[in-house]
């Protein structure tokens, strides 16, 4: 049977190897990383015995509200809204390893060789979780020529990359704005304090605004926005490789090339530790 393990040869049965299954999973690294960082800071606050003093509504309004509004100024509302779904991928996303993508494509190529390209119609339901592969296979079954298919898939790969880059750039921009809003809040608090030195009761709240805005800005920038932007960029690179594998594979099937030749092509794209061995 086919095996997604890249170093173990697979044996082809008379019916062909079974198709590797893709699965959606939670990216625990992101959740543990960000959640653990916040938990560490909260523990430090409680150990200091004054966790409540770290909550200041004016500081929250300046940093969070200001960061959102200034970031929106750099883009459009439509871009911000469309980027939300992509940003969620930094925490929960449909993960597809390039090696598993190659095995799926080779399975389809083997089925098309054994039966026909039209026989791939019955496998569409099995690959519905891989949206790009599902669309590409559907177009192939519908009779689109390999040349047309290659042009369409190339455009789709570029569009997906552009969408991911835009979402990452929004997070990067927010990461730049948050510390700046913290600095602005600090200046607001200092001005309030200096303008009311004759009233000692105003010094404490003004200093709280001055210090906590910087604190909130640093937290959002270094613990939320920049790490999520880096994760999105990484996910985008992996997904681009996976989609490239799908595009090359489906176009190869459309040209009715030998699946063993396709396997060789796949292994030139895959990293050495993820190369596949679908056939004996």
URGI-V423518 format. One line per field, one symbol per residue. psi: psi as a letter, one per 20 degrees, with the letter a starting at -180 (. if undefined). A space follows every 10 residues. Layout:
psi: ???
This chain:
psi: qqpipiipqq pprhirqqpq pqqpqpnhgg ggggghghgg ggghghhijl hhijpoghgg gggggggggh ghhibrhggg ghighhhhhh goropoqhhh gghgghghhg hhgherhhii hiihhhkhhn gghggghghg hijpqhgggg gghghhghgg gggghgghhg ggghhhhghg hggghghghg ggghikhinh iigghghggg ghggggghgg giifgghhgg gghghggghg gghggggggh hgghjlrphh hhggggihhq qhijqqngq.
